[in-house]
Amino acid sequence: MTRYELVKGSYNTKKLGNGFLVVSDTGDYAFLSGQELDSLEKNPLILSNPIRADLQSKFILRSKNQSGSEWLHQCRQAERSQTTKDGPSLHMLVVTLQCAHSCQYCQVSRSLEEHGCSMSRAMLEKACANIFDSQNETITVEFQGGDPLLRFELVQYAIEKIKYINESHNKRIRFVVASTLHQLTQGMCEFFRENNVYLSTSIDGPPSLHNKNRPTPERTAHEKTVLGIQMAREIIGEESVSALMTTTRSSLSFPNEIVDEYVHLGMPEVFIRPLSIYGFAKKNIKHIGYSLAEFMEFYKACLERVLYWNRQGNHIREVYASIILNKLLSPFDAGYVDLQRPTGAGLSAIAYNYDGYIYPGDEARMLVETGDHGLRLGAIGTPISELLNSDLQINLVRASLNDEKDECGSCAYKPFCAPNPIDAYAQHGNLYARPSETEHCQKHTLLFDYFFNRIKHASTWEMDIFYNWAMPF
């Protein structure tokens, strides 16, 4: 007989295979049979001692009037939203729209013309000063485009300006430049090495697929990007470049080849990303799009190939799996913006666009290119505290709180997810659209289903891989 009274905690359930997934409001979970779930609901005391202890440790069962347990419960809940409380940590500077590529899935217009497509130095100075309005002590400054290296003088100016301002702030600052690397030179690499700048690029797969997705007049996009990677590694350092891919309809037939290309290039990770249907990408959706079911089959094949290479001793990581597994297996949230609760849009990530305005993230600024200015937070130079108290930001937060939505309230994945108001706005023109009608919700429900099934049946070796990937990165 227990010495204290047991009560049911707050939890949701989901049918999973022949059993049930039970998830508490702290994000702890257990796999139960139908009989065990019935006992939990009707009379927890008839459960075996090991199962009852396990459910108590996961707050599915609660000890009534135990203050220590309640304190731990509150801490576990608070940890899930900690990454949005310290002020924006990711600051994206869209210094130019200039780009030599004509990517099928690009969300923004692009131009080789300089006039009207790039930041002025005066605007850039304001953006650099704006960054230090954030209370966050750890800042990532990411240069976006277009291709920022086409306006390297702006990138260089901003990095030097930010470092100078930081002499009186002492924040931890990390610089990233997202580029095709086609314009990369030895001089740029030497500057990046001296200033601890990392590079991010795109590799969509082997040359034929990459060149189809990311065409250039010379049809040498893949070759030039690989040459840029090699130069960066030689001058800046072996770990100076990361890459990601975007899945188009053409990608679906080549899961093994795409992963193998990343292995061939010596990349430590591959990010199997679906299309983001924002801005100009909508125009090509009939040619490059696919269903979520098709993406999931492709994704599963890619992940199996990644695990195959891990079995061969090549410890490549799949980033989307890491994001999901971080939610499921780690109490320390990595702060992936799209799954933060409340939303990370504006709270943890903001974009300073070439048009002179600040937006709550990269996706929000992409809508501008189709003439939609509805997600402008304010002009560059506006104090971040003012932006965070704007009507738009308040509505973004409210729209992302799944406690206020009936269909989220009963969802087993509630502790790991949140409505994405930017996605809702892009699809339906309404921040408060029903989450289940958005691609964001539908996609992540499928991903959570898949990974919970993998975890339930995983071998010890596979769980070792999953726990390693789940660590914040």
Secondary structure, 3 states (H helix, E strand, C coil): CCCCCEEECCEEEEEECCEEEEEECCCCEEEECHHHHHHHHHCHHHCCHHHHHHHHHCCCEEECCCHHHHHHHHHHHHHCCHHHCCCCCEEEEECECECCCCCCCCCCCCECCCCCCECCHHHHHHHHHHHCCCCCCEEEEEEECCCHHHHHHHHHHHHHHHHHHHCCCCCEEEEEEECCCCCCCHHHHHHHHHCCEEEEEECCCCHHHHHHHCCCCCCCHHHHHHHHHHHHHHHCCCCCEEEEEECCHHHHHCHHHHHHHHHHCCCCEECEECCCCCHHHHHHHHHHCCCHHHHHHHHHHHHHHHHHHHHCCCCCEEHHHHHHHHHHHCCCCCCCHHHCCCCCECCCEEEECCCCEEECCHHHHHHHHHCCCCCCCEECCCCHHHHHCCHHHHHHHHHCCHHHCHHHHCCCCHHHCCCCHHHHHHHHCCCCCCHHHCHHHHHHHHHHHHHHHHHHHCCHHHHHHHHHHHCCC
